[in-house]
């Protein structure tokens, strides 16, 4: 009998997420190595070496979702980090300073107490940090700041940007060399030879977790869909934090079974209210997750396609570092305009979307810098309308409910009109 037997998917999500943070704190208290990691950085090497991983982006998203961001962001801004910096980085760097202050003084800062009151999980200070720049270059300076401030080692897996497919062999060779260098650094940190047999087991687990994730998210293609894309956003916590652990496989298999049962019974996410289907390009607006969802639901618009959750579907042949390198280079945010548009259009087609909503995220320049060109390429291929709203992943000051509602309503009207014309033809 497993510890989660009898739990539904949401219960498993809550259980494993809480356990993930609690285990990291316990490891830190026992003097075991804890690493802060970028979200799409390969976890396999660290997990194989028995190093506990915490994800600052995931933690910052939790701060935003539980409405604890403003004071933390203002602390970062008083340190000199402007609003033009990624809000994940500002939250994490300010949070780091609060932890350091608490450690030095033995007194919990008021800002940290408020986060505790919001039931935002604590994360320990890291012994190591690791990043992979396949999602953005901001991580390089953000994590460099952490390394210098805390005087801890920083492992960097540098990934070339892929302007055109296929991926050049020279890029594959370069990333494999980065992997091997990271393994050497891990050996130095742990004082033990790297266990390559354990790496194979971890890779196998990772691929099982990703297969379960893909199966569950694939239920979005059913018309009408038993899955809302906002469920994808919520369950993403485990594909980010635990994709190399059984927790992710267990939770996503249960979710897939539940969604299949709903589909078989004819139960959709809106209980009969799905009128149109859209894709969402970009990160969720965590402080306004409820509003962004309810505004769509009120119009019968089910968000079923999203590139963001799919960024963690990293497929590769177990035991093959070259294929693993290709998998991590294929992340949508590490690709040029044409491939990015192709990925979005394919997701829209696979999930039968009638339109797409783009989040013009002030925090994420890498996601937004190609949006205008990508929008037109996607529209040309899919023949569907689009709308764009301004927002931010965790800084609530950069989002307007009124603007969002207006853009969504306009998109809905166009989609409904096109749907009616198609039915009359």
Secondary structure, DSSP 4 states (H G I P E B T S, - for coil): --TTTT--HHHHHHHHHHHHHHHHHHHHHTT--EEEE-TTS--HHHHHTT-EEE-HHHHHHHHHHTT-HHHHHHHHHHTT--TTS-HHHHHHHHHHHHHHHHHHHSS--HHHHHHHHTTPPP-PPPSEEEEETTS-SHHHHHHHHHHHHHT-EEEEE----BSSSSPPHHHHHHHHHHHHHHHHHHHHHHTS---HHHHHHHHHHHHHHHHHHHHHHGGGGSSS-S--HHHHHHHHHHHHH-TTSHHHHHHHHHHHHHHHHHHHTT--TTSS---EEEEEES---GGGHHHHHHHHHHTTEEEEEEHHHHTT-----TT-HHHHHHHHH--GGGB-HHHHHHHHHHHHHHTT-SEEEEEEETT-HHHHTTHHHHHHHHHHHH--EEEEEEE-SS-GGG--HHHHHHHHHHHHHHHHHHHHHHHH-
